[in-house]
Amino acid sequence: MKRLMPVVLCLAVFSSFLLASRAAAHFGLILPSDDIVTPEDPKTVTVQAKFLHPMEGHYMDMEKPKRFGFLHKGQKTDLTASLQARKGRAPDQDRDFTFWETTTPIRKPGDYLFFLEPAPYWEPAEDKYIVHYTKVCVQALGLEEGWDAQVGLETEIVPLTRPYGLWTGNVFTGQVLLKGKPVPYAEVEVEYLNESPDNPSMVKAPSDPYVTQVVKADRNGVFTYAMPRAGWWGFAALHEASWKLKKDGVSKAAEIGAVFWVHTLDMK
Ligand SMILES: [Cu+2]
């Protein structure tokens, strides 16, 4: 979510819904059960697709994704048809939300770059659609190749840091691409997945600016962020699409996001 302009914020004071949404950034998420599959333990991984406010643990309902799959050694495998709808319950929500899940055997060495093109999500608070093109990398069987590949999504983050085997405190550096070209000075929002499976306790933000971190890319669209806690970290670069979508016959803008997720572990 693009943070609202100050003038909008003034109006938002009258609307607790808008006010609440100010701090919350939307993120597409691909969450694999394992991010590194070792040669000693080849397995089938479970992969979930969700749409949420990661730091706050607030989930939106997700419609069936348009496209979901992985890129491995230059070859795409489509898993869209295998996606199953699942229900989840966030701690602060009094209703279930829908997400999508599939499993895939990891049998061949090399990086599995999972990608997601969700169905457009209508956000009434922002009067626009949101489409987050999301990626995550699963390292397989010892061959560290493929993580820096472009999937060819309308917008995507291409990692310059190898996106696995990261310690807490490491930096993550990536390049923001829009239609295959770097985006100078792109703004990148960063959030911690507070419901990371290995997070011992939910982190409470002392004030709104702590919820979503913001970094800007350089003139080549390259950004860097150091991750201060073990778990999953999401990076999102948002732009307005060059196309529109209809809502009840009216043409509406779409926010397209390039999202990448990485996992960190504490050194012990
Ligand atoms: Cu939301």
Boltz pocket constraint, residues with backbone or C-beta under 6 A from the ligand:
constraints:
  - pocket:
      binder: B
      contacts: [[A, 26], [A, 53], [A, 60]]
      max_distance: 6.0
